[in-house]
């Protein structure tokens, strides 16, 4: 007996929610630890470093969320603002705060905010509705499509939330080799890329199956000879 018909919706909700929470939480941490946003908002800029760190360490989850969604807009543009660069693996991976007003690869980054923000919000809503519409037609056995679309859906909502309250997307993962940098990205971007990868893998598997099926020799039924 197969899984219940609504199993795919459980995967969409659970995996999508996991991506959204991980994306927003890591962005909050990036703003807190890579920018002066929290310190400026709390009036800690002139206090000794040890005192600043103590105050920030004692913040409750609600206080952190309030600072992130209510006060952390363009933190590196503040007067005297300084955004840190934190190496993770020297010569390959670091954390640095970047504001991406456009899409992937900086698409439309130079467009005016009055055009850019409504455009990306509309595109995001359209993409999410399209995913839901396609998701309704899936069967529970199509696991790669289910997981792939769930990752894309969660990632799209994660970046959509940024555009709603910031008008840009927070990126902070920097991969590079020497002077060559991969475009800085975030958890939502990673989820979208992984989801698209699963969709392509499903397409490739189906293409191979169809090719094998088309090459399989047709069975020819030979009439039995009469024994008379």
N, C-alpha and C positions, 0 to 999 in steps of 0.2 A: 504494500500500500504506500503510495507516494505522499509527500508532504502536503499539508492543507493548502488550498488555493491561495490564501492570503499570506503565505509565508514570505513572498517577495516584498510585500508592504512592510513587514516587520524588519526585513533587512534594510530597506530604504530608510525607515525611521531610525533604526539603531545606528547604522553606519553613518548616515547623514548627520545625525546629532553628534556622534563622536567626532567627526571631522570639524563641525562647527565649533564645538567646545574647545577642541585642541587648537584650532586656528585662532580663535579669539583670545584664549588664555595665553598662548605664546606671543601674540601681538601685545597684550597687556604687559607681559614680562619684558618684551623688547623696549617698549616705551618707558617702563620704569627703570630698567638697568642701563639702557643705551642713551637715554636723553635726560635733560633736566626737568621734564614736564612736571613730575610729582613734587620735586623740591621747590620749583617756582610757584606752583599752585598752593603749597603749604607754607610759603614764606620762609623756606629753610636755606636759601641760597647763601646767606652771609654767615650762617652758623658753622661751627667746627665740623669737620668731616665725620668724626665719631658720633656726634649728636645727630647729624642728618641721617646716618645709617641706622641709628637706634630708633629714630622716629619712623622711618620707612619700614623697618623690620616689624614694628608693632602695629602696623596698619591692619585693620580687619579686611576680610574679603569684600565686604560691602563698600568700604572706603576706597579700596583699590579700584573696584568696578566703577564707582562714582567718579574718581579722578580720571580713569581711562576714557569713559564715555562722555564726561562732562567738561574736561579741562585740557585734554592732551591734543590740542589742535596746533599743527605746525610748531612742535616743541623746539626744533633746532633753529627756528627763525626768531626766537625770543631774544631780547637784548642780552648779549653776553652768553647766549645759549651755546652749549658745546655737546656734540653727540659723539659718544665713544665708539671705538673700533676694537672689538674683542676677538683675537685670534683663537681658533679652536684647534685646527691642525695647520701649523705654519706652512705657508706656501700653497695651501689648497682650500682651506675653509675658514671663514671668520663670520662674526656677527656684526652687522652695521645697519643703522637705521636709515631707511630710504622711503621717501614718499613718491608713490607712482600714481600720477593723475590720469594716466592712460590705461591701456589694456596691456596684454603681453607684448614684450619687445618695445614698450613705449608707444604703442599705437595711439594716435590722437592726443599724445601728451601735451602738445603745444596748442591745442584748440582752446578757445575761451571756455571758462567754467560754465557760463550760461548755456553753452551748446554741449559741452563734454558730459557734464553730470547727468542731465536728463536723458541724453543718448544712451549712456552706459546703464542707467537704471532701467530704461525701457528694454534694452537688449537683454539685461539680466532676467527681468521678469518674463520676457518672451522665451528665453532659453529654459527657464525652470518650468514653465507651462508646457513647453514642447517635450521636455523630459518626462513629465508626469503623464502626458498623453501617450507617449510611446511606451511608458512603463505599464500602463493598463493593458497593453496588448501582449505583454510577455507571458510566458509560461514558467512555472517554478523550476523546471528542468534547465532553463537557460541561465545557468549560474554566472557565467562570465559577464553576460549583459547586465544581469541584476546587480552584481557587485560593481561593475564599471560605471553604470549610470548612477548608482547610489553615491559613489565617490565624487563624480562630477557634480551631482546635485548638491551635496554638502559643501564642496569647495565653492560653487557658485554663490551659495547663500553666505558663506563666510566673507567673501569679497564684497558681496552686495551690502552687507551690514556696514562695512567700512565706508562705502560710497554714501550711504544714508546719513551717517553722523560725522563724517570727515570730509567728504567730497573727493577723497583720494584713497588709495589702498596702501596699507603699511606692509613693506617688504623688509626682511632683515637677514636672510640667509644668503651669504655671498660665497660662491664657489669659483675658484680661479686657479690658473697655472701661470706663474710669472706675471706678465702684464695683461694676460687674456682672461677676462671675467665672463662667466655665464651670467645672464641677466639676474639680478637679485630677486629672490622669490620668497614665498611664505608657505605655511602648511596648506592653505587652501589651494595654492597653485600646484603644490606637490600632489594633492589628492586629485585634482583635475587631470594632471598629466598621467598619473597612475591609472585613473579611470579610463581615459582615452586609450592608453596602452592595452587595457583589458578588452576594450571594444575592438581594437585592431586585431588582437590575438584571436578573439572569437570569430571575426571575419576571415582570418587566415585559416583557422581550423575548418570552418564551414566550406571554404573554397577547396581545400584539400579533399574533404569528404566528397564533395560534388564531383571533383575530377576523378577520384577513384571509382565512384559509382558509375560515371559515364564510360570509363574504360573497362569495366567489368564485362566479361563475355556473356552474351545473352544465352540463356538456356534454351536449347532447341529440343522439343519433345519429338522423339522418333516414334513413328507408328509401329506397333507390335505386329510381327508377321504372323499370319494365320498358321496354325499347326495342322490344318486339314490338307 
